[in-house]
Amino acid sequence: MDNVLVKFVLWGILTALAYHIVGGLRHLVMDMGYWEELESGNQSARVAFVITAVLAVLAGVLVW
């Protein structure tokens, strides 16, 4: 874990995992009948990206 490349790869994997989880939760909510319209779907996608960015920063703090 002392190598910068290893830390970067681990951070990338954690970020991808966070994006996958947030996107999955978003789709579960859409399966329940919410956020299915175009405008609300676009807004929920933007919120998912923001949440993923926050989780990516937290994963970076965890790794480094």
N, CA, C and O atoms as a GROMACS GRO file, in nm:
protein
  256
    1MET      N    1   0.081  -0.120   0.000
    1MET     CA    2   0.000   0.000   0.000
    1MET      C    3   0.086   0.127   0.000
    1MET      O    4   0.032   0.237   0.009
    2ASP      N    5   0.214   0.114  -0.010
    2ASP     CA    6   0.300   0.232  -0.014
    2ASP      C    7   0.313   0.290  -0.154
    2ASP      O    8   0.353   0.405  -0.170
    3ASN      N    9   0.280   0.212  -0.256
    3ASN     CA   10   0.292   0.255  -0.393
    3ASN      C   11   0.175   0.346  -0.432
    3ASN      O   12   0.059   0.314  -0.401
    4VAL      N   13   0.204   0.456  -0.497
    4VAL     CA   14   0.100   0.552  -0.536
    4VAL      C   15   0.005   0.490  -0.638
    4VAL      O   16  -0.115   0.517  -0.636
    5LEU      N   17   0.058   0.408  -0.729
    5LEU     CA   18  -0.026   0.344  -0.830
    5LEU      C   19  -0.127   0.250  -0.766
    5LEU      O   20  -0.243   0.244  -0.809
    6VAL      N   21  -0.085   0.177  -0.666
    6VAL     CA   22  -0.176   0.086  -0.596
    6VAL      C   23  -0.286   0.166  -0.527
    6VAL      O   24  -0.403   0.127  -0.531
    7LYS      N   25  -0.252   0.276  -0.464
    7LYS     CA   26  -0.351   0.360  -0.398
    7LYS      C   27  -0.449   0.418  -0.500
    7LYS      O   28  -0.569   0.425  -0.473
    8PHE      N   29  -0.399   0.459  -0.615
    8PHE     CA   30  -0.485   0.516  -0.718
    8PHE      C   31  -0.583   0.412  -0.772
    8PHE      O   32  -0.701   0.442  -0.792
    9VAL      N   33  -0.535   0.291  -0.794
    9VAL     CA   34  -0.621   0.184  -0.843
    9VAL      C   35  -0.727   0.150  -0.739
    9VAL      O   36  -0.843   0.130  -0.773
   10LEU      N   37  -0.688   0.142  -0.614
   10LEU     CA   38  -0.783   0.114  -0.506
   10LEU      C   39  -0.888   0.224  -0.496
   10LEU      O   40  -1.006   0.196  -0.478
   11TRP      N   41  -0.844   0.349  -0.507
   11TRP     CA   42  -0.938   0.460  -0.505
   11TRP      C   43  -1.036   0.451  -0.622
   11TRP      O   44  -1.155   0.477  -0.605
   12GLY      N   45  -0.986   0.416  -0.739
   12GLY     CA   46  -1.073   0.401  -0.856
   12GLY      C   47  -1.176   0.291  -0.838
   12GLY      O   48  -1.291   0.306  -0.877
   13ILE      N   49  -1.133   0.180  -0.780
   13ILE     CA   50  -1.225   0.069  -0.755
   13ILE      C   51  -1.332   0.111  -0.654
   13ILE      O   52  -1.450   0.081  -0.674
   14LEU      N   53  -1.293   0.179  -0.548
   14LEU     CA   54  -1.390   0.225  -0.448
   14LEU      C   55  -1.487   0.328  -0.506
   14LEU      O   56  -1.605   0.329  -0.472
   15THR      N   57  -1.436   0.415  -0.594
   15THR     CA   58  -1.522   0.514  -0.658
   15THR      C   59  -1.623   0.446  -0.750
   15THR      O   60  -1.740   0.483  -0.751
   16ALA      N   61  -1.578   0.349  -0.827
   16ALA     CA   62  -1.669   0.276  -0.916
   16ALA      C   63  -1.774   0.200  -0.836
   16ALA      O   64  -1.890   0.193  -0.876
   17LEU      N   65  -1.733   0.143  -0.724
   17LEU     CA   66  -1.827   0.072  -0.638
   17LEU      C   67  -1.931   0.168  -0.581
   17LEU      O   68  -2.050   0.136  -0.575
   18ALA      N   69  -1.888   0.285  -0.539
   18ALA     CA   70  -1.980   0.385  -0.486
   18ALA      C   71  -2.080   0.428  -0.593
   18ALA      O   72  -2.199   0.442  -0.566
   19TYR      N   73  -2.031   0.451  -0.716
   19TYR     CA   74  -2.119   0.490  -0.826
   19TYR      C   75  -2.222   0.380  -0.855
   19TYR      O   76  -2.339   0.409  -0.879
   20HIS      N   77  -2.178   0.257  -0.852
   20HIS     CA   78  -2.266   0.144  -0.878
   20HIS      C   79  -2.374   0.133  -0.770
   20HIS      O   80  -2.490   0.108  -0.802
   21ILE      N   81  -2.337   0.152  -0.645
   21ILE     CA   82  -2.433   0.144  -0.535
   21ILE      C   83  -2.533   0.258  -0.542
   21ILE      O   84  -2.654   0.236  -0.528
   22VAL      N   85  -2.486   0.380  -0.564
   22VAL     CA   86  -2.575   0.496  -0.572
   22VAL      C   87  -2.669   0.482  -0.692
   22VAL      O   88  -2.788   0.510  -0.680
   23GLY      N   89  -2.617   0.439  -0.804
   23GLY     CA   90  -2.702   0.417  -0.922
   23GLY      C   91  -2.804   0.307  -0.899
   23GLY      O   92  -2.918   0.316  -0.946
   24GLY      N   93  -2.764   0.203  -0.829
   24GLY     CA   94  -2.857   0.095  -0.797
   24GLY      C   95  -2.970   0.142  -0.707
   24GLY      O   96  -3.085   0.105  -0.727
   25LEU      N   97  -2.936   0.222  -0.608
   25LEU     CA   98  -3.040   0.276  -0.520
   25LEU      C   99  -3.134   0.368  -0.597
   25LEU      O  100  -3.255   0.369  -0.574
   26ARG      N  101  -3.078   0.446  -0.688
   26ARG     CA  102  -3.161   0.534  -0.772
   26ARG      C  103  -3.258   0.452  -0.856
   26ARG      O  104  -3.375   0.488  -0.868
   27HIS      N  105  -3.211   0.342  -0.912
   27HIS     CA  106  -3.299   0.259  -0.994
   27HIS      C  107  -3.402   0.185  -0.909
   27HIS      O  108  -3.513   0.160  -0.956
   28LEU      N  109  -3.368   0.150  -0.786
   28LEU     CA  110  -3.467   0.090  -0.698
   28LEU      C  111  -3.581   0.187  -0.670
   28LEU      O  112  -3.698   0.148  -0.667
   29VAL      N  113  -3.546   0.313  -0.649
   29VAL     CA  114  -3.649   0.415  -0.626
   29VAL      C  115  -3.734   0.432  -0.752
   29VAL      O  116  -3.856   0.448  -0.744
   30MET      N  117  -3.669   0.429  -0.868
   30MET     CA  118  -3.744   0.441  -0.994
   30MET      C  119  -3.836   0.320  -1.016
   30MET      O  120  -3.944   0.335  -1.073
   31ASP      N  121  -3.795   0.203  -0.972
   31ASP     CA  122  -3.880   0.084  -0.982
   31ASP      C  123  -4.004   0.095  -0.894
   31ASP      O  124  -4.106   0.032  -0.922
   32MET      N  125  -3.995   0.174  -0.788
   32MET     CA  126  -4.111   0.196  -0.702
   32MET      C  127  -4.206   0.300  -0.759
   32MET      O  128  -4.312   0.325  -0.702
   33GLY      N  129  -4.169   0.361  -0.870
   33GLY     CA  130  -4.260   0.453  -0.937
   33GLY      C  131  -4.229   0.600  -0.919
   33GLY      O  132  -4.308   0.684  -0.960
   34TYR      N  133  -4.117   0.632  -0.857
   34TYR     CA  134  -4.079   0.771  -0.837
   34TYR      C  135  -3.969   0.810  -0.936
   34TYR      O  136  -3.893   0.724  -0.981
   35TRP      N  137  -3.960   0.936  -0.969
   35TRP     CA  138  -3.854   0.992  -1.054
   35TRP      C  139  -3.850   0.929  -1.193
   35TRP      O  140  -3.742   0.916  -1.252
   36GLU      N  141  -3.966   0.890  -1.246
   36GLU     CA  142  -3.968   0.826  -1.377
   36GLU      C  143  -3.983   0.925  -1.492
   36GLU      O  144  -3.954   0.891  -1.606
   37GLU      N  145  -4.027   1.045  -1.464
   37GLU     CA  146  -4.042   1.144  -1.569
   37GLU      C  147  -3.904   1.195  -1.611
   37GLU      O  148  -3.806   1.179  -1.538
   38LEU      N  149  -3.898   1.257  -1.728
   38LEU     CA  150  -3.770   1.301  -1.783
   38LEU      C  151  -3.701   1.403  -1.694
   38LEU      O  152  -3.582   1.390  -1.665
   39GLU      N  153  -3.774   1.503  -1.649
   39GLU     CA  154  -3.714   1.610  -1.568
   39GLU      C  155  -3.666   1.558  -1.433
   39GLU      O  156  -3.554   1.586  -1.391
   40SER      N  157  -3.751   1.482  -1.364
   40SER     CA  158  -3.712   1.430  -1.233
   40SER      C  159  -3.603   1.324  -1.247
   40SER      O  160  -3.519   1.310  -1.158
   41GLY      N  161  -3.603   1.249  -1.356
   41GLY     CA  162  -3.498   1.150  -1.379
   41GLY      C  163  -3.362   1.217  -1.401
   41GLY      O  164  -3.260   1.170  -1.350
   42ASN      N  165  -3.362   1.326  -1.477
   42ASN     CA  166  -3.237   1.401  -1.498
   42ASN      C  167  -3.187   1.461  -1.368
   42ASN      O  168  -3.067   1.461  -1.341
   43GLN      N  169  -3.278   1.512  -1.287
   43GLN     CA  170  -3.239   1.571  -1.160
   43GLN      C  171  -3.183   1.464  -1.065
   43GLN      O  172  -3.084   1.488  -0.996
   44SER      N  173  -3.247   1.348  -1.062
   44SER     CA  174  -3.196   1.241  -0.974
   44SER      C  175  -3.060   1.192  -1.021
   44SER      O  176  -2.978   1.151  -0.939
   45ALA      N  177  -3.035   1.194  -1.153
   45ALA     CA  178  -2.903   1.155  -1.204
   45ALA      C  179  -2.796   1.254  -1.159
   45ALA      O  180  -2.686   1.215  -1.122
   46ARG      N  181  -2.830   1.384  -1.163
   46ARG     CA  182  -2.734   1.486  -1.116
   46ARG      C  183  -2.705   1.468  -0.967
   46ARG      O  184  -2.590   1.478  -0.924
   47VAL      N  185  -2.808   1.441  -0.889
   47VAL     CA  186  -2.790   1.419  -0.745
   47VAL      C  187  -2.704   1.295  -0.722
   47VAL      O  188  -2.619   1.295  -0.633
   48ALA      N  189  -2.724   1.191  -0.802
   48ALA     CA  190  -2.644   1.069  -0.789
   48ALA      C  191  -2.496   1.098  -0.819
   48ALA      O  192  -2.408   1.046  -0.751
   49PHE      N  193  -2.469   1.182  -0.920
   49PHE     CA  194  -2.331   1.219  -0.950
   49PHE      C  195  -2.268   1.298  -0.835
   49PHE      O  196  -2.151   1.277  -0.803
   50VAL      N  197  -2.343   1.388  -0.775
   50VAL     CA  198  -2.291   1.467  -0.663
   50VAL      C  199  -2.262   1.376  -0.544
   50VAL      O  200  -2.157   1.388  -0.480
   51ILE      N  201  -2.354   1.286  -0.514
   51ILE     CA  202  -2.332   1.193  -0.401
   51ILE      C  203  -2.210   1.106  -0.429
   51ILE      O  204  -2.131   1.079  -0.338
   52THR      N  205  -2.196   1.060  -0.554
   52THR     CA  206  -2.079   0.979  -0.589
   52THR      C  207  -1.950   1.059  -0.576
   52THR      O  208  -1.849   1.006  -0.531
   53ALA      N  209  -1.953   1.187  -0.614
   53ALA     CA  210  -1.833   1.270  -0.600
   53ALA      C  211  -1.794   1.286  -0.453
   53ALA      O  212  -1.676   1.280  -0.419
   54VAL      N  213  -1.892   1.304  -0.367
   54VAL     CA  214  -1.864   1.315  -0.223
   54VAL      C  215  -1.805   1.185  -0.171
   54VAL      O  216  -1.708   1.185  -0.096
   55LEU      N  217  -1.865   1.073  -0.212
   55LEU     CA  218  -1.813   0.943  -0.169
   55LEU      C  219  -1.674   0.917  -0.225
   55LEU      O  220  -1.592   0.851  -0.160
   56ALA      N  221  -1.645   0.967  -0.346
   56ALA     CA  222  -1.511   0.950  -0.404
   56ALA      C  223  -1.408   1.028  -0.323
   56ALA      O  224  -1.297   0.980  -0.300
   57VAL      N  225  -1.444   1.147  -0.279
   57VAL     CA  226  -1.353   1.226  -0.195
   57VAL      C  227  -1.330   1.154  -0.062
   57VAL      O  228  -1.216   1.146  -0.015
   58LEU      N  229  -1.436   1.102  -0.004
   58LEU     CA  230  -1.421   1.028   0.122
   58LEU      C  231  -1.336   0.902   0.103
   58LEU      O  232  -1.258   0.866   0.191
   59ALA      N  233  -1.352   0.836  -0.010
   59ALA     CA  234  -1.269   0.717  -0.038
   59ALA      C  235  -1.124   0.758  -0.055
   59ALA      O  236  -1.034   0.684  -0.013
   60GLY      N  237  -1.098   0.874  -0.116
   60GLY     CA  238  -0.962   0.923  -0.129
   60GLY      C  239  -0.900   0.953   0.006
   60GLY      O  240  -0.782   0.926   0.028
   61VAL      N  241  -0.978   1.009   0.096
   61VAL     CA  242  -0.927   1.035   0.231
   61VAL      C  243  -0.898   0.903   0.302
   61VAL      O  244  -0.799   0.891   0.374
   62LEU      N  245  -0.984   0.804   0.280
   62LEU     CA  246  -0.964   0.673   0.342
   62LEU      C  247  -0.838   0.605   0.291
   62LEU      O  248  -0.763   0.545   0.368
   63VAL      N  249  -0.814   0.614   0.160
   63VAL     CA  250  -0.700   0.545   0.100
   63VAL      C  251  -0.570   0.616   0.134
   63VAL      O  252  -0.470   0.552   0.168
   64TRP      N  253  -0.570   0.750   0.125
   64TRP     CA  254  -0.448   0.824   0.152
   64TRP      C  255  -0.447   0.867   0.295
   64TRP      O  256  -0.352   0.932   0.340
   0.00000   0.00000   0.00000
